């Protein structure tokens, strides 16, 4: 089933892309490629590691890549194929696929259509998964931006999203596919309307414990309207429908995992005070479950925001306000978002953020992470180019999450708290025009209410990568 969905998405790209290509005669086509050879050492200890025999390993990962691009005056097409093969502890050279495709078309200077699909088969995110959802920005090279391989393999801890796995133990093989189609129209100066559709699919090869496959469909629309030179209004709305299937779920006494989500938000931005933009926003998230044994949920949040443009290279922003969750019983809390960024030199910067709030998760890939979540998250990242070819990245994150799975009519309520802390750093060295060498290390420790939540994790990766253009026509 998973391969059929990926093939269907890519076929949609194959059908629509030539239509875009025929809109213009002058085209620039290119074939580029490369890949990477990685050596990974992974070590996991603690209660969670005792449940899986593949939590300590070393292996070599070979990942070639080939990209075809076609650029026209009003459209672009890109297709990348990047399989991977791993050799080492428990790996026998099985081929795992990775395919990405995208196409865009602009019939006018104000109107754009875009479609994209991404499919991968893997057994780990290869970068440490952190719940703080924080990514330090890469350091720019002196005199300009780095090339495609300038930071290969050294970016620690990318942010997670709902289609990725959280709380993952050991090497669980899975595939995910994301297909999206969007259109954007600029109807006035600094005024835009966007409409889009996205399909997400996650499949484990062998589900165990709290592993959870899912299909998710999202339809969204948003508008940003410039009222005048000092005020603008933003409004967004989305509808999400999906279903999930948990490992070991008994059909006789388990609730249906089908759910509909409704999300609405609006925000008023003001530029009346120079260098101090203000905003007032309201958001609503609703989760409506197909099975009436699960309690529906609403999360309302009201935020007052302020940004201080300290100077052209430093910015501080803060937003705060009340949040209210309504299910069987209502509860009040607060939402807080604060961030600071400072580019202290042409090649170095620091960024920091901290946030607190409530959200309702239904599609995490792990049933234990689904539910009403009250969280604290924080992260700091430092990046610095040490020379024209050498760059350094450092990061630290912390997250505290309390997940409540609410139910009714016999399902019962359950609460689960986890605390996770991560440290990471990477060095990247580019040489020989097309090559880069990266060394990345991350350390994560987590503790929680359940035995499987407690572990210490270390990952060290050495990556040699190459990227170059072969020819143009």
C-alpha positions in Angstrom: 0.0 0.0 0.0 2.8 2.5 0.9 4.5 2.0 -2.4 1.2 2.5 -4.3 0.6 5.8 -2.6 4.1 7.0 -3.4 3.8 5.9 -7.0 0.4 7.6 -7.3 1.9 10.9 -6.0 4.8 10.7 -8.4 2.5 9.9 -11.3 0.5 13.0 -10.5 3.8 15.0 -10.7 4.7 13.3 -14.0 1.3 14.2 -15.5 1.2 17.8 -14.3 4.8 18.7 -14.8 4.8 18.5 -18.6 1.8 20.7 -18.7 3.8 23.4 -16.9 6.8 22.7 -19.2 4.8 23.4 -22.3 3.9 26.9 -21.1 7.2 28.3 -22.3 9.8 27.4 -25.0 13.1 28.6 -23.4 14.3 26.1 -20.9 17.4 25.4 -18.9 17.9 21.8 -18.0 20.5 20.3 -15.8 21.7 16.9 -14.3 23.5 17.0 -11.0 24.3 14.3 -8.5 26.6 13.1 -5.7 25.9 11.5 -2.5 27.5 10.7 0.9 29.3 8.0 2.8 28.6 8.1 6.5 30.0 6.2 9.5 27.5 6.2 12.4 28.1 5.1 16.0 24.9 4.9 18.1 24.7 4.0 21.8 21.6 3.9 23.9 21.3 2.9 27.6 18.6 2.9 30.2 15.2 1.2 30.7 14.1 2.0 27.1 17.2 0.3 25.7 16.4 -3.0 27.4 13.3 -3.4 25.3 15.2 -3.5 22.0 18.2 -5.5 21.0 19.4 -3.1 18.3 20.0 0.0 20.5 23.8 -0.1 20.3 25.4 -0.3 16.8 27.9 1.1 14.3 27.4 1.0 10.6 28.3 2.5 7.2 25.6 4.2 5.2 26.1 4.8 1.4 23.6 7.3 -0.1 24.0 8.2 -3.8 21.7 10.9 -5.2 20.7 12.1 -8.7 18.8 15.3 -9.5 17.2 16.5 -12.7 16.1 20.1 -13.0 14.2 21.9 -15.7 13.7 25.7 -15.4 11.5 27.8 -17.6 10.5 31.5 -17.6 7.3 30.7 -15.6 7.8 27.2 -14.3 10.3 24.7 -12.8 10.5 21.0 -12.4 12.8 19.0 -10.1 13.1 15.2 -9.4 15.6 13.7 -7.0 16.3 10.0 -6.5 18.4 9.1 -3.4 18.5 5.5 -2.3 20.6 4.3 0.6 22.3 1.1 1.7 23.6 0.4 5.2 26.2 -2.2 6.3 27.0 -3.0 9.9 25.4 -4.4 13.0 22.2 -5.9 11.9 22.3 -4.4 8.4 22.7 -6.6 5.4 22.8 -4.1 2.5 19.1 -3.8 2.0 18.2 -1.1 -0.5 16.0 1.7 0.9 14.3 4.2 -1.4 14.1 8.0 -1.3 12.4 10.0 -4.0 11.5 13.7 -4.1 9.7 15.6 -6.9 8.3 19.1 -7.2 6.9 21.4 -9.9 5.8 25.0 -9.9 4.0 27.2 -12.5 3.4 30.9 -12.4 0.8 31.8 -15.1 1.2 35.5 -14.0 3.5 37.5 -11.8 1.0 37.3 -9.0 -0.3 33.7 -9.3 1.7 30.5 -8.5 0.8 26.8 -8.5 3.1 24.2 -6.8 3.0 20.4 -6.3 5.5 18.3 -4.4 5.9 14.7 -3.2 8.5 13.2 -0.9 8.8 9.4 -0.1 11.4 7.7 2.0 12.2 4.3 3.5 14.4 4.3 6.5 14.9 3.1 10.0 16.0 6.2 11.8 16.0 10.0 11.4 19.8 9.9 11.3 19.7 13.2 13.2 18.8 13.1 16.9 15.0 13.7 17.4 14.4 16.4 19.9 11.1 17.4 21.4 12.2 21.1 21.7 11.7 21.5 17.9 14.7 23.8 17.6 17.2 24.2 14.8 20.2 26.5 14.9 20.8 28.4 11.7 23.9 27.4 9.7 26.8 29.7 9.7 27.4 31.6 6.4 30.7 31.4 4.7 32.8 34.6 4.6 32.0 36.5 1.4 28.9 34.5 0.5 26.6 31.6 1.2 27.9 28.0 1.3 27.3 25.6 -1.5 25.0 22.6 -1.5 27.4 20.5 0.4 28.8 23.2 2.7 27.1 21.9 5.8 26.4 18.4 4.8 25.9 16.0 7.8 26.6 18.5 10.5 23.2 20.1 11.3 22.2 18.9 14.7 18.6 18.1 15.6 16.2 19.3 13.0 12.7 20.2 14.3 10.1 17.4 14.3 6.7 17.6 12.9 3.7 15.4 13.3 4.6 13.1 10.4 7.9 12.2 12.0 8.5 9.8 14.8 8.8 10.7 18.5 9.9 8.6 21.4 11.4 6.2 18.9 13.3 3.2 20.4 15.9 1.3 18.5 15.9 0.9 14.7 12.2 0.6 13.7 11.9 0.4 9.9 9.3 2.7 8.5 8.3 4.7 5.4 6.6 8.0 5.1 5.1 9.8 2.2 4.0 13.5 1.9 2.2 14.9 -1.1 1.1 18.5 -1.3 -0.6 20.8 -3.9 -0.8 24.6 -3.2 -1.7 27.8 -5.0 -0.9 31.4 -4.0 -2.3 34.6 -5.4 -1.2 38.2 -4.6 -4.3 40.3 -5.1 -2.9 43.5 -3.7 0.3 45.1 -2.4 1.6 42.9 0.5 -1.8 41.0 0.3 -1.9 37.2 -0.4 -4.3 34.4 -0.6 -3.2 30.7 -0.3 -5.0 27.5 -0.7 -3.6 24.0 -0.3 -4.0 20.3 0.2 -1.6 17.8 1.8 -1.6 14.1 2.3 0.7 12.4 4.9 1.2 8.7 5.4 3.3 6.8 7.9 3.9 3.0 7.8 6.0 0.8 10.0 7.4 -2.4 8.5 6.8 -4.2 11.8 4.7 -2.4 14.4 5.3 -3.1 18.0 4.4 -1.4 21.3 2.9 2.0 20.7 3.9 2.2 17.0 1.1 3.8 15.1 0.5 3.9 11.3 -1.6 6.8 10.0 -3.2 8.5 7.0 -3.9 12.2 7.2 -5.5 14.6 4.8 -5.3 18.4 5.3 -7.1 21.2 3.4 -6.0 24.7 4.3 -6.5 28.3 3.3 -5.0 31.6 4.6 -5.2 35.2 3.7 -2.8 38.1 4.6 -4.4 41.5 3.9 -2.6 44.8 4.1 -5.1 47.3 5.6 -2.9 50.3 5.2 0.8 51.2 5.8 0.5 50.5 9.5 -1.9 47.6 9.9 -2.3 44.1 8.4 -4.7 41.2 9.1 -3.9 37.5 8.8 -6.5 34.7 8.9 -6.0 31.0 8.5 -8.3 27.9 8.5 -7.6 24.2 8.0 -9.5 21.0 8.1 -7.7 17.7 8.9 -9.2 14.2 8.7 -7.3 11.0 9.3 -7.1 7.6 10.8 -4.4 5.6 12.6 -3.8 2.0 13.5 -1.9 1.1 16.6 0.2 -2.0 17.0 -1.5 -4.7 19.0 -4.7 -2.8 19.2 -7.6 -5.1 20.1 -10.7 -4.6 18.0 -13.1 -5.7 20.7 -12.4 -3.0 23.3 -10.4 -0.3 21.5 -11.7 3.1 20.4 -11.7 4.1 16.8 -8.7 6.2 15.9 -10.5 8.2 13.2 -10.5 12.0 14.0 -11.4 15.3 12.4 -9.5 18.4 13.3 -10.5 22.1 12.7 -8.1 24.9 13.1 -8.8 28.6 12.9 -6.6 31.6 13.7 -6.6 35.3 13.1 -4.0 38.0 13.9 -3.9 41.8 13.7 -0.4 43.3 13.2 0.4 46.9 13.9 3.5 49.0 12.9 2.4 52.2 14.6 5.4 52.2 16.9 8.7 52.3 14.9 10.9 49.3 15.6 8.3 47.8 17.9 5.7 45.9 15.9 2.7 44.7 17.9 0.2 41.9 17.3 -3.0 40.5 18.7 -3.9 36.9 17.7 -6.5 34.3 18.5 -6.4 30.6 17.6 -8.8 27.6 18.0 -8.0 23.9 17.6 -10.7 21.3 17.7 -10.4 17.5 17.7 -13.6 15.6 17.1 -13.3 11.8 17.4 -15.4 9.3 15.5 -15.8 7.0 18.5 -17.9 8.7 21.2 -15.9 6.9 23.9 -13.2 9.5 23.3 -13.7 13.0 24.6 -13.7 15.8 22.0 -11.3 18.6 22.7 -11.0 22.4 22.1 -7.9 24.5 22.7 -8.4 28.3 22.7 -5.4 30.7 22.8 -5.3 34.5 22.9 -1.8 36.1 22.5 -0.6 39.7 22.7 2.8 40.0 20.9 5.6 42.5 20.8 8.8 42.6 18.8 11.8 44.8 19.5 14.0 45.5 16.5 17.0 46.3 18.6 19.2 47.0 15.6 19.5 45.6 12.0 21.3 42.5 13.4 19.4 41.8 16.7 15.8 41.1 17.3 13.8 40.1 20.4 10.1 39.0 20.3 7.6 38.1 23.0 4.0 37.0 23.0 1.9 35.8 25.9 -1.7 35.3 26.8 -4.3 32.8 28.3 -5.2 29.5 26.8 -8.2 27.4 27.6 -8.8 23.7 27.0 -12.3 22.3 26.9 -13.2 18.6 26.9 -15.2 16.9 29.6 -13.8 19.4 32.0 -12.3 22.8 31.2 -8.8 23.9 32.4 -7.0 27.3 32.1 -3.3 27.8 31.5 -1.1 30.3 29.6 0.8 30.5 26.4 4.2 32.1 26.1 6.7 32.5 23.2 9.9 34.4 23.4 12.9 34.4 21.0 16.1 36.4 20.5 18.5 36.3 17.6 21.7 38.2 17.1 24.2 38.1 14.2 27.3 39.3 15.9 29.5 39.1 12.8 29.3 38.5 9.1 29.8 34.8 9.8 28.4 34.2 13.3 25.1 34.3 15.1 23.2 33.1 18.1 19.5 32.3 18.4 17.4 31.4 21.4 13.7 30.5 22.0 11.5 29.4 24.8 7.8 28.5 24.6 4.9 27.2 26.8 1.4 26.2 25.8 -1.1 23.5 25.1 -1.7 21.5 22.0 -3.7 18.4 21.0 -1.7 15.8 19.1 -3.3 13.0 17.1 -0.7 12.0 14.5 2.7 11.5 16.2 3.4 8.0 15.0 3.5 6.9 18.7 0.2 6.4 20.5 1.8 7.3 23.8 2.6 10.8 22.5 -1.0 11.5 21.3 -3.4 13.5 23.4 -3.6 16.9 25.0 -0.1 18.1 25.6 1.1 20.9 28.0 4.7 21.7 27.2 7.8 23.7 28.0 10.4 23.9 25.2 13.6 25.9 24.9 16.6 25.9 22.7 19.8 27.8 22.0 22.0 27.6 18.9 25.3 29.1 18.0 26.8 29.1 14.5 30.2 30.5 13.4 32.3 30.2 10.3 35.8 29.7 11.5 37.3 30.2 8.0 36.1 30.3 4.4 35.8 26.5 4.4 35.3 25.6 8.1 32.1 26.2 10.1 31.0 25.3 13.6 27.4 24.7 15.0 26.5 24.2 18.6 23.0 23.6 20.1 21.2 22.8 23.4 17.6 22.0 23.9 15.2 21.2 26.8 11.6 20.0 26.8 9.1 19.1 29.4 5.8 17.5 28.1 2.8 16.3 30.0 0.4 14.2 27.8 -3.1 13.5 28.9 -5.1 11.0 27.0 -8.7 11.8 27.8 -11.6 9.4 27.4 -15.1 8.7 28.5 -17.5 5.7 28.9 -14.9 3.3 30.3 -11.8 4.4 28.3 -10.4 6.3 31.3 -7.8 9.0 31.5 -4.0 8.7 31.5 -1.2 11.2 32.1 2.4 10.8 31.0 5.2 13.2 31.7 8.6 13.2 29.9 11.6 15.5 30.2 14.2 15.5 27.5 17.6 17.4 27.2 19.9 17.4 24.2 23.4 18.8 23.5 25.0 18.7 20.1 27.7 20.1 17.9 29.1 19.8 14.5 32.1 20.8 12.3 31.8 21.1 8.6 34.8 21.4 6.2 34.3 22.0 2.5 37.2 21.3 0.0 37.9 20.5 -3.6 35.0 22.6 -4.9 32.5 19.7 -4.7 33.3 17.9 -1.4 32.6 18.4 2.3 33.5 16.5 5.4 31.2 16.7 8.5 31.5 15.5 12.0 28.4 15.6 14.2 27.8 14.5 17.8 24.5 14.6 19.8 23.8 13.5 23.3 20.2 13.2 24.6 18.9 12.2 28.0 15.3 11.6 28.8 13.3 10.5 31.8 9.6 10.1 32.3 6.8 8.3 34.2 7.1 5.1 32.1 10.1 2.7 32.0 10.3 3.0 28.2 10.7 6.8 28.5 14.0 6.6 30.4 17.2 6.5 28.4 20.5 8.1 27.5 21.4 8.3 23.9 24.6 9.2 22.0 25.1 9.5 18.2 28.4 10.2 16.4 28.4 10.6 12.6 31.3 11.2 10.2 30.0 12.2 6.7 31.9 12.6 3.5 29.6 14.1 0.8 29.9 15.3 -2.8 27.6 17.4 -4.9 28.2 18.7 -8.4 26.6 19.5 -11.7 27.3 17.0 -14.5 26.0 18.9 -17.5 23.4 21.4 -18.8 21.4 21.5 -22.0 
